[in-house]
Amino acid sequence: MNASWFRNAEDGVAALVAYALDRQLIGEEDIVFASNQLFDALHYEPQATFEPIQATAQAAKPPLEELLACLLDDAVARGVIEDGIASRDLFDTRLMGCVTPRPSQVVHTFWKRYHDSCESATDYLYKLALDSDYIRSYRIARDKKWVVATRYGDLDITINLSKPEKDPKAIAAALKNKGNKGSYPRCQLCCENEGYAGRLDHPARQTIRLIPLTLADEPWYLQYSPYVYYNEHCIVLSRQHVPMRIDRVTFERLLEFVTIFPHYTLGSNADLPIVGGSILTHEHYQGGRYTFAMARAGMRKRIVFPGFEDVEAGIVDWPMSVIRLDCSEPARLVELANKILTTWRSYSDASVDILAETDGVPHNTITPIARRRGQMYELDLVLRNNRTTEEYPLGIFHPHQELHHIKKENIGLIEVMGLAVLPARLVGEMDELKRMILAGEDPATNPVCAAHAPWAAEVLQRHPAYAPENIQNLDSAAAAAELDHIIEQEIGAVFARVLEQCAVFADNDEGHEALDRFIASVQ
């Protein structure tokens, strides 16, 4: 990067230390120490005339992305690191780790602030995650996000572009380590990641900070996701590297967490493949300070569970099958949620393709989400089933083949709550699709966007002005802008259909009657 302020590593170190001071990552007493830590990491010997305190006071203050890019370019030029996304990410994390507070200091400050308010504590930790570049905010800004109105309310759509593409060396390293059960840390969610230098197939984590928690008398931790899909996207993880499991204790932990942090939502991915998240090997939950579309959805029908008249219950007006429970006493929610889960685990209704198990393999589970509404505790139980057939080899209650051009991956907790996390490939594919439509050409002839051709034909039927025979009559600039909006809205409509296809009880008369039968079996 060509930056006039950068002459050598001394300028970069001075600027980074000045940044850390400004963001209160370090104190005045840390200037010399932090400077020397950075020079060591950079394999650079400063001139005898370099005075850290004076240099920091006079340092330039470029944006952090530019600052780090200059230091990385210099390190590549001097042969300290190899060029490549993975190598650069490992190294800039190491540099930021030199100016990030020690875990003990972070934990002490967090709980000291918590005594003032829980919001003050999480505000501090989230700001630290941003300032330390653990969350690379300049990358998050590249994500595409929009909102689409549907009959279920406004759904959030995001194409996450924050995760860098792996370079060939990283891919090779991952293949080499595949199946290495002795690798350390065992996964990216283990607490042993805190301070870990990383490797080409595992991200560096010198800047991550974990807050110890006790949930259901067990040790857990709070941290933030480096690839935030929504505001204050947090992860709550077990100290133990144990598989995901939904049971009574899950409900206890979720409700205990929202007792400690009532301004946060917390939910768990399901514990079975297909309907679970991308990591099933380490028990963890996800939450944050965000109101998801599902939380805004009203009730389609009220329910009374005998023996639990003190619990307000109902079926949520949502594309998936959701039972909502509200009560001021979390213990009562745990009791009823566990009863529903136990019943669902063994429930079958072949008339709607639901089988509890086949050949001893279980299919039924739940995606639970906990939140607070004032003094009330609320628990949403999303019924899931991961059964497959020859017709639906990826799952009966999974996006079907005709929607795979938009979303083929698992529908986990975040999508269940109404936030689509779509693959980055869509950016290029949609750009090419729009170009083909505006040129009056057939998308099926272009391999980049051919998979979208049947869907594009449906879109053009709803918007005939963009059909090949009419496109020449449109103002090109205005048409391009309007087509962007149309495509975004149509993608959102596909996501609504994805959620409908993931419903174990369809949002129609037959599905409603089948859900009523299940609820009767609980009662």
Secondary structure, DSSP 8 states (H G I E B T S, - for coil): ---TT-SSHHHHHHHHHHHHHHTTSS-GGGHHHHHHHHHHHHT----TT--HHHHHHT-----HHHHHHHHHHHHHHTTSS-SSHHHHHHHHHHHHHTTS--HHHHHHHHHHHHTT-HHHHHHHHHHHHHHTTSS-HHHHTT-EEEEEEETTEEEEEEE---S----HHHHHHHHHHTT-TT-SSSSTTSGGGTT---BTTB---TT---EEEEETTEEEEEEE-SS-SSTT-EEEEESS------SHHHHHHHHHHHHH-TT-EEE--BSSTTTB-S--SS-EEEEES---HHHH--EEEEE--TT-TTSEEEEESSSS-EEEEEES-HHHHHHHHHHHHHHHHT--BGGGTB-SEETTEE-EEEEEEEEEETTEEEEEEEEEE----SS-TT-TTS--GGGTTT--S---HHHHTTEEEE-THHHHHHHHHHHHHHTT--GGG-TTTGGGHHHHHHHHHH-GGGSTTTGGGS-HHHHHHHHHHHHHHHHHHHHHHHHHHT-SS-SSHHHHHHHHHHHHHH-
